[in-house]
Amino acid sequence: MIYETNAPEETFALAKKLGEEAVPGTVFTLTGDLGVGKTVFAQGLACGLGIDEAINSPTFTIVQVYDEGRMPFYHFDVYRIGDIEEMEEIGYEDYFYGDGVCLVEWAELIEELLPENRIALVIEKDLEKGFDYRKITMQEVTE
């Protein structure tokens, strides 16, 4: 499925809707270049889960846990991961197969660890269509 947004607010709204529909155990993977709106997407998803806390990319901590929504939200940013063992050290399986919702930014860097069932999202810019234009491709993955 392909969505097109023309403002950060539209990307936020799409992600919020996905958060409202998410069920425990849902894993979203997010791929896209720097500056495409991954953090805006994460903020919308969290809002849809009922989380009011400020959401920032956990670039230096790998995972940030938010518990105050209707279910836990586990926000991963694996951009700076040096070795897959770092994921094992933080117990990624407890999050991926737990009772909350996961969002993994830069998921392509840990492809071999991702669950068989997930929702893969790719966010792309197209400056010819405008500075704030985003093409968001969503695919349900079942391996």
N, C-alpha and C positions, 0 to 999 in steps of 0.2 A: 504494500500500500504506500502511496506517495502523497505527502502533504506539502503544501507550499505556504510559507508564512512571509509576511512583508514587514514585520515589526517584532521586536523582542516580546511585546505583550501577547502577540499571537502564538509565538513559540511557547511562552509560559502557559497560555490557556490550553494548548494542545496537551502539554505535559500534565497539567492539572487534571484534565479529563482522564488521562491514563492512570494517574494516581487514584482518582476516585473509583475507578473500575478495577484496580489491582487487588489481587487476592494474596494471602500468605504464601510465600514460596516463589513469587514471581521474581525473575531476574531480568533486568533490562541491561543490555550492553549498549554503549554509546561510543561511536567512532566519529571523528571529525577533526579537522585542523585546529590549531590554536585560533581562538577568537570567533568560532562559528556559533557559539551560544550554548555550549555544554552546561555551563553553570546556570544559565537562565532556565534551561530544561530541567536541571536538578531542582532548582527552586520551585518550579511549577509542579513537578512530581511530588515534592514534599508537601506543598500546599494542598494538593489533592488527597494526601494521606492525613491531613489535619494537623500538620506540624507548622507552628507559628515561629519557631526559632529561626534565626538567620542561618542561611545555608551558604557555605563557601566550599570551594574544592579542597579536599583534604590532601593536597599535593605532598606535604611533608610527613603526613601521618598514615598514608595509604587508605585508611578507613575511618570514617566518622560515623558514630552511632547516634541516632535520634530516637528516643523512646516515647515522646509525649503524644504521638499521633494515634490513630485508630489501630495501628500495628507498627512494629519497629521498622525504621528505615535505615539501611546500611549503604552509605555512600562511599564508594571506592574511587580513588584516582590513582591509577597504577603507572602514570607517566614516568615517574622517577624510580620505578622498581629496578633494582640492579640484578636480581636473581629470583627465579621462581621460588626458591627456598624462603624468601621473605614472606611470600603469601602463606606458605605452610606454617611459618612461625607465628603469624597472627591468627591462624585457625580459620582460613577462608571458608572451609567446608561448613563450619558451623553457621556462617552467614548465608552462603549460597543455598544451603538445604535447610535453613531454619524457618522460623515462623513469621518472618518479616518480608520486606521488599528490598531487593538489592538494585543498585544502579552502579555499573562499572564503567567509568570513563577510561578511554584508551584501551578498551577490551582486547583489541588485536594483539597487544603485547603479552597477554596471558592466554591466548587462544586454547592451548592444551588443557587448561584448568577449568574452562567454562563448562557449566552444566549442559547436558544434552538438550534440555528444553529451556528456551529463553526467548526473549523478544529483542531482536537486534535492530538498533537504530543507527542510521548514518545521517549526519547533518552536513550539508554542503552549501557553500556560498556560490553565487553567480553574479558578479558585479555588473554584468551587462543588464541584469534585471533589477538592479538597485542595491544600494549599500546594505540595507537590512533584509534583503530577500534571502530566504533559506529554503532549500529543498530537503525535506526530512523523509527518508525512506525507512519504512518499518516492515520487518519480516519476522514472522514467527518461525523459530528454528526448532526442529525436532529431529534429532539424529538417531 
